Amino acid sequence: MTQPLGRCFDDEALAVLDPQWQVVLRNWRQQEAAQQLIRRIEARQREGATIYPSQPLRALAATPLANCRVLLLGQDPYHGPGQAEGLAFSVPPGQAIPPSLRNIFKELHRDLGLQPPMTGHLGAWARRGVLLLNTSLTVEAGQAGAHARWGWEGLTDALISAVDREGDPKVFLLWGSHAQAKRSLIGARHRVLCTNHPSPLSALRPPVPFMGCGHFSESQAWLERQGRPWSWNLDKDFSA
């Protein structure tokens, strides 16, 4: 990120977002905790820290609230050069597919028989209704979790709650203990699917291994029963 973080939350930047997201962001921006977070990260920028991603609100820009069918919750952005792009688990076209995303594609193939795409960019999922949200929206180069517990949770919890309140039933995919800690924000009318994180460190471990979880087929079937038919078969659009 080359511009000061605060510019991502000014009126001009927020004006291009879905009005429903704007309400959440403007309410958060007025809080002292939000101002402290922005000042703290901007201080790190002035000190020369490299902050990823360049577009921390990209998931909201890609998926208007009314379009959301699935919320896939990640932890924090990738911290390697060129990886983070503001969409949880996603990397830009041309980047090597990270291990967790590789496991996601393996389970997609096992569960639905869909061939893994050639790129790790998940923009098609985002445009078709998967909110790819991290609980922390920034990170520092080479330092996983660098901005965890700095204050992003106040905003991302508010975003999760907004998804919960919006009228239509949705699927929430909570992979790993960090994501599952947000379970209390989600009402009973939604379908919440929990498993271990897809990281190689946990994807095959008990109590609920990610590999073999069947979340892709289960989410499709549940949305169909709610009268909101949807499919994970978006491979033709992954390069966009």
KEMAR-484323 format. One record per atom (N, C-alpha, C, O, CB): residue number from 1; residue in one letter; x, y, z. Coordinates in steps of 0.1 Angstrom, whole numbers. Glycine has a CB too. Example, Ala and Ser with C-alpha at 12.3 -4.5 7.8 and 13.67 -1.06 7.14 Angstrom:
1 A 132 -57 78
1 A 123 -45 78
1 A 132 -33 78
1 A 142 -33 85
1 A 113 -45 90
2 S 128 -22 71
2 S 137 -11 71
2 S 129 0 79
2 S 134 11 80
2 S 141 -6 57
***
This chain:
1 M 9 -12 0
1 M 0 0 0
1 M 9 12 0
1 M 17 14 9
1 M -10 0 12
2 T 7 21 -10
2 T 16 33 -11
2 T 9 45 -5
2 T 16 54 0
2 T 19 35 -25
3 Q -4 46 -6
3 Q -11 57 0
3 Q -14 55 15
3 Q -15 44 19
3 Q -24 60 -8
4 P -15 66 23
4 P -19 65 37
4 P -32 57 38
4 P -41 59 30
4 P -20 79 43
5 L -33 49 48
5 L -45 40 50
5 L -57 49 51
5 L -68 44 46
5 L -43 32 62
6 G -57 60 57
6 G -69 68 59
6 G -76 72 46
6 G -88 74 46
6 G -65 81 67
7 R -68 73 36
7 R -74 76 23
7 R -84 65 18
7 R -93 68 10
7 R -64 79 12
8 C -82 53 22
8 C -91 42 18
8 C -105 44 25
8 C -114 37 20
8 C -85 29 22
9 F -106 52 35
9 F -118 54 42
9 F -124 68 41
9 F -133 71 48
9 F -116 50 57
10 D -118 76 32
10 D -123 90 31
10 D -136 89 22
10 D -139 79 16
10 D -113 99 24
11 D -143 100 21
11 D -156 100 15
11 D -155 96 0
11 D -164 90 -5
11 D -162 114 16
12 E -145 101 -6
12 E -143 98 -21
12 E -141 83 -23
12 E -147 77 -32
12 E -131 105 -27
13 A -133 76 -14
13 A -131 62 -16
13 A -144 54 -12
13 A -147 44 -19
13 A -120 58 -6
14 L -151 58 -2
14 L -163 51 2
14 L -174 53 -8
14 L -183 44 -9
14 L -167 55 15
15 A -174 64 -16
15 A -185 67 -25
15 A -187 56 -36
15 A -198 55 -41
15 A -183 80 -31
16 V -177 49 -39
16 V -178 39 -50
16 V -183 25 -45
16 V -186 16 -53
16 V -164 37 -56
17 L -185 24 -32
17 L -190 11 -26
17 L -205 11 -25
17 L -212 21 -26
17 L -184 10 -12
18 D -210 -1 -23
18 D -224 -4 -21
18 D -229 5 -9
18 D -222 6 1
18 D -227 -19 -18
19 P -240 13 -11
19 P -245 21 0
19 P -246 14 14
19 P -244 20 24
19 P -258 28 -4
20 Q -250 1 13
20 Q -252 -6 26
20 Q -238 -8 33
20 Q -237 -7 45
20 Q -258 -20 23
21 W -228 -10 25
21 W -215 -11 31
21 W -210 2 36
21 W -204 4 47
21 W -204 -17 21
22 Q -214 13 29
22 Q -210 26 33
22 Q -215 30 47
22 Q -207 36 55
22 Q -215 37 23
23 V -227 26 50
23 V -232 29 63
23 V -224 22 74
23 V -221 29 84
23 V -247 23 64
24 V -220 10 72
24 V -212 3 82
24 V -198 10 84
24 V -193 12 95
24 V -210 -12 78
25 L -192 13 72
25 L -179 19 72
25 L -179 33 78
25 L -170 36 86
25 L -173 19 58
26 R -189 41 75
26 R -189 55 81
26 R -192 54 96
26 R -186 62 103
26 R -200 63 74
27 N -200 45 100
27 N -202 44 115
27 N -190 40 122
27 N -186 45 132
27 N -214 34 118
28 W -182 30 116
28 W -170 26 122
28 W -159 37 122
28 W -152 39 132
28 W -164 14 115
29 R -159 44 111
29 R -149 55 109
29 R -150 66 120
29 R -140 72 123
29 R -150 61 95
30 Q -162 68 125
30 Q -164 78 135
30 Q -159 74 149
30 Q -158 83 158
30 Q -178 82 136
31 Q -156 61 151
31 Q -152 57 164
31 Q -138 60 167
31 Q -129 60 158
31 Q -155 42 166
32 E -135 62 180
32 E -121 65 184
32 E -112 53 181
32 E -100 55 177
32 E -120 69 198
33 A -117 41 183
33 A -109 29 180
33 A -105 29 166
33 A -93 24 163
33 A -116 17 184
34 A -113 33 157
34 A -110 33 142
34 A -99 43 140
34 A -90 40 132
34 A -123 36 134
35 Q -100 55 145
35 Q -90 65 143
35 Q -77 61 149
35 Q -66 64 143
35 Q -95 78 150
36 Q -77 54 160
36 Q -64 49 166
36 Q -58 39 157
36 Q -46 39 155
36 Q -67 43 180
37 L -66 30 151
37 L -61 20 142
37 L -54 26 130
37 L -43 23 126
37 L -72 10 138
38 I -62 36 124
38 I -56 42 112
38 I -43 50 115
38 I -34 49 107
38 I -67 52 106
39 R -43 57 126
39 R -31 64 130
39 R -19 55 132
39 R -8 57 128
39 R -33 73 143
40 R -22 43 138
40 R -11 34 142
40 R -6 28 129
40 R 7 26 128
40 R -17 22 150
41 I -14 24 119
41 I -9 18 107
41 I -2 29 98
41 I 8 26 92
41 I -20 12 99
42 E -7 41 98
42 E -1 52 91
42 E 13 55 97
42 E 22 59 89
42 E -9 65 90
43 A 14 54 110
43 A 27 56 116
43 A 37 45 111
43 A 49 48 109
43 A 26 55 132
44 R 33 33 110
44 R 41 22 105
44 R 45 25 90
44 R 56 22 86
44 R 34 9 106
45 Q 36 30 83
45 Q 39 34 69
45 Q 50 44 68
45 Q 59 43 60
45 Q 26 39 62
46 R 49 54 77
46 R 59 65 77
46 R 72 60 81
46 R 83 65 77
46 R 54 77 86
47 E 72 49 89
47 E 85 43 94
47 E 91 34 83
47 E 102 29 85
47 E 82 35 107
48 G 84 32 72
48 G 89 24 61
48 G 84 10 60
48 G 88 3 52
48 G 104 24 62
49 A 74 7 68
49 A 68 -7 68
49 A 61 -8 55
49 A 54 1 50
49 A 59 -10 80
50 T 62 -20 49
50 T 54 -24 37
50 T 41 -30 41
50 T 41 -40 48
50 T 62 -33 27
51 I 30 -24 38
51 I 16 -28 42
51 I 9 -34 30
51 I 9 -29 19
51 I 8 -16 48
52 Y 3 -46 32
52 Y -5 -53 22
52 Y -19 -54 28
52 Y -21 -55 40
52 Y 1 -67 19
53 P -29 -54 19
53 P -29 -52 4
53 P -31 -37 1
53 P -33 -29 10
53 P -40 -60 -3
54 S -30 -34 -12
54 S -31 -20 -16
54 S -46 -16 -16
54 S -49 -4 -15
54 S -26 -18 -30
55 Q -55 -26 -16
55 Q -70 -23 -16
55 Q -76 -31 -5
55 Q -82 -41 -7
55 Q -76 -26 -30
56 P -75 -26 8
56 P -81 -34 19
56 P -96 -36 18
56 P -101 -45 25
56 P -77 -27 31
57 L -103 -28 11
57 L -118 -29 10
57 L -122 -36 -3
57 L -134 -34 -6
57 L -124 -15 11
58 R -113 -42 -9
58 R -117 -48 -22
58 R -128 -58 -21
58 R -137 -59 -30
58 R -105 -55 -29
59 A -129 -66 -11
59 A -139 -76 -9
59 A -153 -69 -9
59 A -163 -75 -15
59 A -138 -84 4
60 L -154 -58 -3
60 L -167 -51 -3
60 L -170 -45 -16
60 L -182 -44 -20
60 L -167 -40 8
61 A -160 -40 -23
61 A -162 -35 -37
61 A -167 -45 -46
61 A -175 -43 -55
61 A -150 -28 -42
62 A -162 -58 -45
62 A -165 -68 -54
62 A -179 -75 -51
62 A -185 -80 -60
62 A -155 -79 -53
63 T -184 -74 -38
63 T -196 -81 -34
63 T -205 -72 -27
63 T -204 -71 -15
63 T -192 -94 -26
64 P -215 -66 -34
64 P -225 -58 -26
64 P -232 -66 -16
64 P -234 -78 -19
64 P -234 -51 -36
65 L -237 -60 -6
65 L -243 -68 5
65 L -255 -76 0
65 L -257 -88 3
65 L -247 -59 16
66 A -264 -70 -8
66 A -276 -77 -13
66 A -272 -88 -22
66 A -281 -97 -24
66 A -284 -67 -21
67 N -261 -89 -28
67 N -257 -100 -37
67 N -251 -112 -29
67 N -249 -123 -35
67 N -247 -95 -47
68 C -248 -110 -16
68 C -240 -120 -9
68 C -248 -132 -6
68 C -260 -132 -1
68 C -236 -114 4
69 R -243 -144 -10
69 R -249 -157 -7
69 R -241 -165 3
69 R -246 -173 10
69 R -251 -165 -20
70 V -228 -163 2
70 V -218 -170 11
70 V -208 -160 17
70 V -203 -152 10
70 V -211 -181 2
71 L -206 -162 29
71 L -195 -154 35
71 L -184 -164 39
71 L -186 -173 47
71 L -199 -146 48
72 L -172 -163 32
72 L -161 -172 35
72 L -151 -163 43
72 L -145 -154 38
72 L -154 -177 21
73 L -148 -167 55
73 L -141 -159 64
73 L -127 -164 66
73 L -124 -175 70
73 L -148 -158 78
74 G -117 -155 63
74 G -103 -157 65
74 G -98 -150 77
74 G -106 -144 84
74 G -95 -154 52
75 Q -85 -151 79
75 Q -79 -145 91
75 Q -72 -132 88
75 Q -77 -121 93
75 Q -69 -155 97
76 D -61 -132 81
76 D -55 -119 77
76 D -49 -121 63
76 D -47 -132 58
76 D -44 -115 87
77 P -45 -110 56
77 P -40 -111 42
77 P -27 -119 42
77 P -20 -120 52
77 P -39 -98 36
78 Y -24 -124 30
78 Y -11 -130 27
78 Y 0 -119 30
78 Y -3 -107 27
78 Y -10 -136 13
79 H 11 -123 34
79 H 22 -113 38
79 H 34 -114 28
79 H 44 -108 31
79 H 26 -115 52
80 G 33 -122 17
80 G 44 -122 8
80 G 42 -112 -3
80 G 31 -108 -6
80 G 45 -136 2
81 P 53 -108 -10
81 P 52 -99 -21
81 P 42 -103 -32
81 P 43 -114 -37
81 P 66 -96 -27
82 G 33 -94 -36
82 G 25 -97 -47
82 G 13 -106 -45
82 G 6 -109 -54
82 G 32 -102 -58
83 Q 11 -111 -32
83 Q 1 -121 -30
83 Q -12 -115 -26
83 Q -23 -118 -32
83 Q 5 -130 -19
84 A -12 -107 -16
84 A -25 -101 -10
84 A -32 -92 -20
84 A -25 -83 -26
84 A -23 -94 3
85 E -45 -94 -22
85 E -52 -85 -31
85 E -66 -81 -25
85 E -75 -76 -33
85 E -54 -92 -44
86 G -67 -82 -12
86 G -80 -77 -6
86 G -91 -87 -6
86 G -102 -84 -2
86 G -84 -65 -12
87 L -89 -99 -11
87 L -99 -110 -11
87 L -93 -122 -4
87 L -83 -127 -7
87 L -103 -114 -26
88 A -100 -126 7
88 A -95 -137 15
88 A -92 -149 7
88 A -100 -154 -2
88 A -105 -141 26
89 F -81 -155 9
89 F -75 -167 2
89 F -71 -165 -12
89 F -65 -174 -18
89 F -86 -178 3
90 S -74 -154 -18
90 S -72 -152 -32
90 S -58 -145 -35
90 S -53 -138 -27
90 S -83 -143 -38
91 V -52 -149 -46
91 V -40 -142 -51
91 V -42 -138 -65
91 V -50 -143 -73
91 V -28 -152 -50
92 P -34 -128 -70
92 P -36 -123 -84
92 P -32 -134 -94
92 P -24 -143 -91
92 P -28 -110 -86
93 P -38 -133 -106
93 P -33 -142 -117
93 P -18 -141 -118
93 P -12 -130 -118
93 P -40 -139 -130
94 G -12 -153 -121
94 G 2 -153 -122
94 G 10 -156 -110
94 G 22 -160 -110
94 G 7 -140 -128
95 Q 4 -154 -98
95 Q 10 -158 -85
95 Q 9 -173 -83
95 Q -1 -179 -86
95 Q 4 -150 -74
96 A 19 -179 -77
96 A 18 -193 -72
96 A 6 -194 -63
96 A 4 -186 -54
96 A 31 -197 -66
97 I 0 -206 -64
97 I -12 -208 -56
97 I -7 -212 -42
97 I 0 -222 -41
97 I -21 -219 -62
98 P -11 -205 -31
98 P -6 -208 -18
98 P -12 -222 -13
98 P -22 -227 -18
98 P -10 -197 -8
99 P -5 -228 -3
99 P -9 -242 1
99 P -24 -243 6
99 P -30 -252 3
99 P 0 -246 12
100 S -28 -233 13
100 S -42 -233 18
100 S -52 -233 7
100 S -62 -241 6
100 S -45 -222 28
101 L -50 -224 -3
101 L -58 -223 -15
101 L -57 -236 -23
101 L -67 -240 -29
101 L -55 -211 -23
102 R -46 -242 -24
102 R -44 -254 -31
102 R -53 -265 -25
102 R -59 -273 -32
102 R -29 -259 -31
103 N -53 -266 -12
103 N -62 -275 -5
103 N -77 -272 -7
103 N -85 -281 -8
103 N -59 -275 10
104 I -80 -259 -8
104 I -94 -256 -11
104 I -98 -261 -25
104 I -109 -267 -27
104 I -96 -240 -11
105 F -89 -259 -35
105 F -92 -265 -48
105 F -93 -280 -48
105 F -100 -286 -56
105 F -81 -260 -58
106 K -84 -286 -40
106 K -85 -301 -40
106 K -98 -306 -34
106 K -104 -315 -39
106 K -73 -306 -31
107 E -103 -299 -24
107 E -116 -303 -18
107 E -127 -300 -28
107 E -137 -307 -28
107 E -118 -296 -5
108 L -126 -289 -35
108 L -136 -285 -45
108 L -137 -297 -56
108 L -148 -300 -60
108 L -133 -272 -52
109 H -125 -302 -60
109 H -125 -312 -70
109 H -131 -325 -64
109 H -139 -332 -70
109 H -111 -315 -75
110 R -126 -329 -51
110 R -131 -341 -45
110 R -146 -341 -43
110 R -153 -351 -45
110 R -124 -343 -32
111 D -151 -329 -39
111 D -165 -328 -35
111 D -175 -327 -47
111 D -185 -333 -47
111 D -167 -316 -26
112 L -171 -319 -57
112 L -180 -316 -68
112 L -174 -320 -81
112 L -181 -319 -92
112 L -183 -301 -68
113 G -162 -325 -81
113 G -156 -330 -94
113 G -152 -318 -103
113 G -149 -321 -115
113 G -166 -338 -101
114 L -150 -306 -97
114 L -146 -295 -105
114 L -131 -294 -106
114 L -124 -295 -96
114 L -152 -282 -99
115 Q -126 -293 -118
115 Q -112 -292 -120
115 Q -106 -279 -114
115 Q -113 -268 -116
115 Q -108 -293 -135
116 P -95 -279 -107
116 P -89 -267 -102
116 P -86 -257 -113
116 P -81 -261 -124
116 P -77 -270 -94
117 P -89 -244 -111
117 P -85 -234 -121
117 P -70 -232 -122
117 P -63 -237 -113
117 P -92 -221 -117
118 M -66 -226 -132
118 M -52 -224 -135
118 M -46 -213 -127
118 M -34 -211 -125
118 M -49 -221 -149
119 T -55 -204 -121
119 T -50 -193 -113
119 T -57 -193 -99
119 T -67 -199 -98
119 T -54 -180 -121
120 G -50 -186 -90
120 G -56 -186 -76
120 G -64 -173 -74
120 G -68 -170 -63
120 G -45 -186 -66
121 H -68 -166 -85
121 H -76 -154 -83
121 H -91 -158 -82
121 H -96 -165 -91
121 H -74 -144 -95
122 L -97 -154 -71
122 L -111 -158 -68
122 L -121 -146 -71
122 L -132 -146 -65
122 L -112 -162 -53
123 G -117 -137 -80
123 G -126 -126 -83
123 G -140 -131 -88
123 G -150 -124 -85
123 G -120 -118 -93
124 A -140 -142 -95
124 A -153 -147 -100
124 A -162 -151 -88
124 A -174 -148 -88
124 A -151 -159 -109
125 W -157 -157 -78
125 W -165 -161 -66
125 W -170 -148 -60
125 W -182 -147 -57
125 W -157 -169 -56
126 A -162 -138 -59
126 A -166 -125 -52
126 A -177 -119 -60
126 A -187 -114 -55
126 A -154 -116 -51
127 R -176 -118 -74
127 R -186 -112 -82
127 R -199 -119 -82
127 R -210 -113 -84
127 R -181 -110 -96
128 R -199 -132 -79
128 R -211 -140 -79
128 R -217 -143 -66
128 R -226 -151 -64
128 R -208 -153 -86
129 G -212 -135 -55
129 G -218 -136 -43
129 G -211 -142 -31
129 G -217 -144 -20
129 G -231 -143 -44
130 V -198 -145 -32
130 V -190 -150 -21
130 V -182 -138 -15
130 V -173 -133 -22
130 V -181 -161 -25
131 L -186 -134 -3
131 L -178 -123 3
131 L -166 -129 10
131 L -166 -137 19
131 L -187 -116 14
132 L -154 -126 4
132 L -141 -131 8
132 L -135 -122 18
132 L -126 -114 14
132 L -132 -134 -5
133 L -139 -123 30
133 L -136 -113 41
133 L -125 -119 50
133 L -127 -130 55
133 L -148 -109 48
134 N -115 -111 53
134 N -106 -114 64
134 N -110 -107 76
134 N -115 -96 75
134 N -91 -111 59
135 T -107 -113 88
135 T -110 -106 100
135 T -101 -94 103
135 T -104 -85 110
135 T -110 -115 112
136 S -89 -94 98
136 S -79 -83 98
136 S -77 -79 84
136 S -74 -88 75
136 S -66 -87 106
137 L -78 -66 81
137 L -77 -62 67
137 L -63 -58 62
137 L -62 -55 50
137 L -87 -51 65
138 T -54 -57 70
138 T -40 -54 66
138 T -30 -63 73
138 T -33 -69 83
138 T -37 -39 68
139 V -18 -63 68
139 V -7 -71 73
139 V 6 -64 69
139 V 6 -56 60
139 V -7 -86 69
140 E 17 -67 76
140 E 30 -62 72
140 E 38 -73 65
140 E 37 -84 68
140 E 38 -56 84
141 A 46 -68 55
141 A 54 -78 47
141 A 62 -87 56
141 A 69 -83 65
141 A 64 -70 38
142 G 61 -100 54
142 G 68 -110 61
142 G 64 -113 75
142 G 71 -120 82
142 G 82 -106 61
143 Q 53 -107 80
143 Q 49 -108 94
143 Q 34 -112 94
143 Q 25 -104 95
143 Q 51 -95 101
144 A 31 -125 94
144 A 18 -130 95
144 A 11 -126 108
144 A 17 -126 118
144 A 17 -146 94
145 G -1 -121 107
145 G -8 -116 119
145 G -3 -103 125
145 G -6 -100 136
145 G -8 -127 129
146 A 4 -96 117
146 A 11 -84 123
146 A 1 -74 128
146 A 3 -67 138
146 A 19 -77 113
147 H -11 -73 122
147 H -21 -63 126
147 H -33 -69 133
147 H -43 -63 135
147 H -26 -55 114
148 A -32 -82 137
148 A -43 -88 144
148 A -44 -82 158
148 A -34 -78 164
148 A -40 -104 146
149 R -56 -80 162
149 R -59 -73 175
149 R -54 -59 176
149 R -52 -53 187
149 R -52 -81 187
150 W -52 -53 164
150 W -50 -38 164
150 W -63 -30 163
150 W -62 -18 165
150 W -41 -35 152
151 G -74 -36 161
151 G -86 -29 160
151 G -95 -32 148
151 G -106 -27 147
151 G -84 -15 160
152 W -89 -40 138
152 W -97 -43 126
152 W -110 -51 130
152 W -120 -50 123
152 W -89 -51 116
153 E -109 -59 141
153 E -121 -67 144
153 E -133 -59 147
153 E -144 -64 145
153 E -117 -75 157
154 G -132 -47 152
154 G -144 -38 153
154 G -151 -36 140
154 G -164 -36 140
154 G -140 -25 159
155 L -144 -34 130
155 L -150 -32 117
155 L -155 -45 111
155 L -166 -46 106
155 L -140 -26 107
156 T -146 -56 111
156 T -150 -68 104
156 T -161 -75 112
156 T -170 -82 105
156 T -138 -77 103
157 D -162 -74 125
157 D -174 -79 132
157 D -186 -72 128
157 D -197 -78 127
157 D -171 -78 147
158 A -185 -59 126
158 A -197 -51 121
158 A -201 -55 107
158 A -213 -56 105
158 A -194 -36 122
159 L -192 -58 99
159 L -195 -63 85
159 L -202 -77 86
159 L -212 -79 79
159 L -183 -64 77
160 I -197 -86 94
160 I -203 -99 96
160 I -217 -98 101
160 I -226 -104 96
160 I -194 -108 105
161 S -219 -89 111
161 S -232 -86 116
161 S -242 -81 106
161 S -254 -84 105
161 S -232 -77 128
162 A -237 -72 97
162 A -245 -67 86
162 A -249 -78 76
162 A -261 -78 72
162 A -237 -56 78
163 V -240 -87 73
163 V -244 -98 65
163 V -255 -107 72
163 V -264 -111 65
163 V -232 -107 62
164 D -253 -109 85
164 D -263 -116 92
164 D -277 -110 92
164 D -287 -117 90
164 D -258 -118 107
165 R -277 -97 93
165 R -290 -89 94
165 R -297 -88 80
165 R -309 -88 80
165 R -288 -76 99
166 E -289 -88 69
166 E -295 -86 56
166 E -305 -97 53
166 E -303 -109 58
166 E -284 -86 45
167 G -316 -94 46
167 G -328 -102 46
167 G -327 -117 42
167 G -333 -125 48
167 G -337 -96 37
168 D -318 -120 32
168 D -318 -134 26
168 D -310 -143 35
168 D -299 -139 40
168 D -314 -133 12
169 P -313 -156 35
169 P -305 -166 42
169 P -292 -168 35
169 P -292 -168 22
169 P -313 -179 44
170 K -282 -171 42
170 K -268 -172 36
170 K -261 -184 42
170 K -265 -189 53
170 K -260 -159 38
171 V -250 -188 36
171 V -241 -198 41
171 V -228 -190 47
171 V -223 -182 40
171 V -237 -208 30
172 F -224 -194 59
172 F -212 -189 65
172 F -202 -200 66
172 F -205 -210 73
172 F -215 -182 79
173 L -191 -199 60
173 L -180 -209 60
173 L -170 -204 70
173 L -162 -195 67
173 L -174 -212 46
174 L -169 -211 81
174 L -159 -208 92
174 L -149 -219 93
174 L -152 -229 99
174 L -167 -206 105
175 W -138 -216 87
175 W -127 -226 86
175 W -116 -223 96
175 W -109 -213 93
175 W -122 -228 72
176 G -114 -230 106
176 G -104 -227 116
176 G -110 -221 128
176 G -120 -214 128
176 G -93 -219 110
177 S -102 -222 139
177 S -107 -217 152
177 S -109 -201 152
177 S -118 -196 159
177 S -98 -220 163
178 H -100 -194 145
178 H -102 -180 145
178 H -115 -176 138
178 H -122 -167 144
178 H -90 -174 137
179 A -118 -182 127
179 A -131 -179 121
179 A -143 -183 129
179 A -153 -176 130
179 A -132 -185 107
180 Q -142 -195 136
180 Q -153 -200 144
180 Q -155 -192 156
180 Q -166 -193 162
180 Q -149 -215 148
181 A -146 -184 160
181 A -148 -175 171
181 A -159 -164 168
181 A -164 -158 178
181 A -135 -168 175
182 K -162 -163 156
182 K -173 -153 152
182 K -186 -159 151
182 K -196 -153 147
182 K -169 -147 138
183 R -188 -172 155
183 R -200 -179 154
183 R -212 -172 161
183 R -223 -172 156
183 R -199 -193 160
184 S -209 -165 172
184 S -220 -158 180
184 S -226 -147 173
184 S -236 -142 177
184 S -214 -154 193
185 L -219 -142 162
185 L -225 -130 155
185 L -235 -135 144
185 L -241 -126 138
185 L -213 -123 148
186 I -237 -148 143
186 I -245 -153 132
186 I -258 -159 137
186 I -257 -168 146
186 I -237 -163 123
187 G -269 -155 132
187 G -282 -160 136
187 G -286 -174 131
187 G -279 -179 122
187 G -293 -151 133
188 A -296 -180 137
188 A -299 -194 134
188 A -305 -196 120
188 A -306 -207 115
188 A -309 -199 145
189 R -310 -186 114
189 R -317 -188 101
189 R -307 -190 90
189 R -310 -194 79
189 R -325 -175 97
190 H -294 -188 92
190 H -283 -190 83
190 H -278 -204 84
190 H -280 -211 95
190 H -272 -180 84
191 R -270 -209 74
191 R -263 -222 75
191 R -249 -219 78
191 R -242 -213 70
191 R -265 -230 62
192 V -244 -224 90
192 V -230 -222 94
192 V -223 -235 93
192 V -227 -245 99
192 V -229 -216 108
193 L -212 -236 85
193 L -204 -248 83
193 L -190 -245 88
193 L -183 -236 84
193 L -204 -252 68
194 C -186 -254 98
194 C -173 -252 104
194 C -164 -265 102
194 C -169 -276 102
194 C -176 -250 119
195 T -152 -262 100
195 T -142 -272 99
195 T -128 -266 102
195 T -127 -254 105
195 T -142 -279 85
196 N -118 -275 103
196 N -104 -270 104
196 N -101 -261 93
196 N -107 -261 82
196 N -95 -282 105
197 H -90 -253 95
197 H -85 -244 85
197 H -79 -253 74
197 H -74 -263 77
197 H -74 -234 91
198 P -80 -248 61
198 P -74 -256 50
198 P -59 -256 49
198 P -53 -262 40
198 P -79 -251 37
199 S -52 -249 58
199 S -38 -250 59
199 S -32 -264 60
199 S -39 -272 66
199 S -32 -241 71
200 P -21 -267 53
200 P -15 -281 55
200 P -13 -285 69
200 P -12 -297 72
200 P -3 -281 47
201 L -11 -275 78
201 L -9 -279 92
201 L -21 -285 99
201 L -20 -292 109
201 L -4 -266 100
202 S -33 -282 93
202 S -45 -286 100
202 S -56 -293 91
202 S -66 -298 96
202 S -52 -274 107
203 A -54 -293 78
203 A -64 -297 69
203 A -68 -312 71
203 A -79 -315 68
203 A -60 -295 55
204 L -59 -320 76
204 L -62 -334 77
204 L -63 -338 92
204 L -65 -350 95
204 L -51 -342 71
205 R -63 -329 101
205 R -63 -332 115
205 R -77 -333 121
205 R -86 -326 115
205 R -54 -323 123
206 P -79 -340 131
206 P -92 -339 139
206 P -92 -326 146
206 P -82 -320 147
206 P -94 -351 148
207 P -104 -322 151
207 P -116 -329 152
207 P -124 -330 139
207 P -132 -339 136
207 P -125 -324 163
208 V -123 -319 131
208 V -131 -319 118
208 V -122 -315 107
208 V -120 -303 104
208 V -143 -308 119
209 P -115 -325 100
209 P -106 -322 90
209 P -112 -314 78
209 P -124 -317 75
209 P -100 -335 84
210 F -105 -305 73
210 F -110 -298 61
210 F -112 -307 49
210 F -122 -306 42
210 F -101 -286 58
211 M -102 -315 46
211 M -102 -324 35
211 M -113 -334 37
211 M -113 -342 47
211 M -89 -330 32
212 G -123 -334 28
212 G -134 -343 30
212 G -146 -337 37
212 G -156 -344 39
212 G -130 -355 38
213 C -146 -324 40
213 C -157 -318 47
213 C -170 -317 39
213 C -181 -316 45
213 C -153 -304 52
214 G -169 -316 26
214 G -181 -315 18
214 G -188 -302 18
214 G -200 -301 15
214 G -190 -326 22
215 H -182 -291 22
215 H -189 -279 24
215 H -193 -273 11
215 H -203 -266 10
215 H -179 -269 31
216 F -187 -276 0
216 F -191 -270 -13
216 F -204 -276 -17
216 F -213 -268 -21
216 F -180 -272 -24
217 S -206 -289 -17
217 S -218 -295 -21
217 S -229 -292 -11
217 S -241 -289 -15
217 S -217 -310 -23
218 E -226 -292 2
218 E -236 -289 12
218 E -241 -275 11
218 E -253 -272 12
218 E -230 -291 26
219 S -232 -265 8
219 S -237 -251 7
219 S -246 -249 -5
219 S -256 -242 -5
219 S -225 -242 6
220 Q -242 -256 -17
220 Q -250 -255 -29
220 Q -264 -260 -26
220 Q -274 -254 -29
220 Q -244 -263 -40
221 A -265 -272 -20
221 A -278 -279 -17
221 A -286 -270 -8
221 A -298 -269 -10
221 A -276 -293 -11
222 W -280 -265 3
222 W -288 -257 12
222 W -294 -244 6
222 W -305 -241 8
222 W -279 -253 24
223 L -285 -237 -2
223 L -290 -225 -9
223 L -301 -229 -19
223 L -311 -221 -21
223 L -279 -218 -16
224 E -300 -240 -25
224 E -311 -244 -34
224 E -324 -246 -27
224 E -335 -242 -31
224 E -307 -258 -41
225 R -323 -252 -15
225 R -336 -254 -7
225 R -341 -240 -2
225 R -353 -240 1
225 R -333 -263 5
226 Q -333 -230 -1
226 Q -338 -217 3
226 Q -343 -209 -8
226 Q -347 -198 -7
226 Q -327 -209 10
227 G -343 -215 -20
227 G -348 -207 -32
227 G -338 -198 -37
227 G -341 -188 -44
227 G -360 -200 -29
228 R -325 -200 -34
228 R -314 -191 -39
228 R -304 -200 -46
228 R -292 -201 -42
228 R -307 -184 -27
229 P -308 -206 -57
229 P -298 -215 -64
229 P -285 -208 -68
229 P -285 -197 -72
229 P -305 -221 -77
230 W -274 -216 -66
230 W -261 -210 -68
230 W -252 -222 -70
230 W -255 -233 -67
230 W -256 -202 -56
231 S -240 -219 -77
231 S -231 -230 -80
231 S -216 -225 -78
231 S -213 -213 -81
231 S -233 -235 -94
232 W -208 -234 -73
232 W -193 -231 -72
232 W -186 -233 -86
232 W -174 -230 -87
232 W -187 -240 -62
233 N -193 -237 -96
233 N -187 -240 -109
233 N -185 -227 -116
233 N -193 -224 -125
233 N -196 -250 -117
234 L -175 -220 -113
234 L -172 -207 -119
234 L -159 -207 -126
234 L -153 -196 -129
234 L -172 -196 -108
235 D -154 -218 -130
235 D -140 -219 -135
235 D -139 -210 -148
235 D -128 -205 -151
235 D -137 -233 -138
236 K -149 -209 -156
236 K -148 -201 -169
236 K -145 -187 -166
236 K -141 -180 -175
236 K -160 -203 -177
237 D -148 -182 -154
237 D -147 -168 -151
237 D -135 -165 -142
237 D -134 -153 -137
237 D -160 -163 -145
238 F -127 -175 -139
238 F -117 -172 -129
238 F -105 -163 -133
238 F -99 -157 -125
238 F -111 -185 -125
239 S -104 -162 -146
239 S -92 -154 -151
239 S -95 -139 -151
239 S -86 -131 -153
239 S -88 -158 -164
240 A -108 -135 -149
240 A -112 -121 -150
240 A -107 -113 -137
240 A -110 -101 -137
240 A -127 -120 -151
***
